[in-house]
Amino acid sequence: MAPPDEDSDSKPQLPKLSRRAFFTGAGASALSVTLAQSVAEAAPASPAVLGPEPSSLSLSLNGHAVTVQADPATTLAELLRHQLGMTGTKIGCDRGACSACTVWLDGEVAASCMTLAFDARGRKVTTIEGLSRGDELHPVQRAFVENDALQCGFCTPGMVMSCAALVERNPKCTLEDVKQAVSGHLCRCGTYPNVFKATLAAAKGGGKAKGNS
């Protein structure tokens, strides 16, 4: 029997490739690689994984640098009260509805019970204890005392923090501005009229504590 012919029909036939098709395919492949590299370079780096063990946390608290070990699930309110001794910050509803836990985060009011402690890393946290300068009360604190703007006092620290932020930001605030500033605060004692009066009195007197920015 004769050996099979190497040029017989059983040999697979390669498709014909024109010069134009070759360069078109090569260009598309190069573009795909370039796009893939661009997407990979633009993708943000994966954040560091925290937990389940406590990790180191550094922040500025009332003008002082502090570093503590904290569980990643710890809220800022819990950290302030239980580990840093700032018990002026109250936890009421623990779900951001009453605003008793209000602090300043980089100068802006924030519900500390709804803020993870690790979200405050490297930031400036100011609590009710940080408003006064030694024995000198912040104008809003002093006005709250002078205008009897508190009863049981549980909601008072949060109220003061929001009202102080308002008068420092807008010393010419109006009654409507004050109402808006405390609209998220729940006071079961009903001290709102005196809170309004105290805040407007503090604003009229200048409203900005020495050293506050």
Salt bridges, closest charged atoms under 4 A:
ASP106 OD2 - ARG123 NE 2.93
GLU168 OE2 - HIS138 NE2 2.83
GLU176 OE2 - LYS179 NZ 3.95
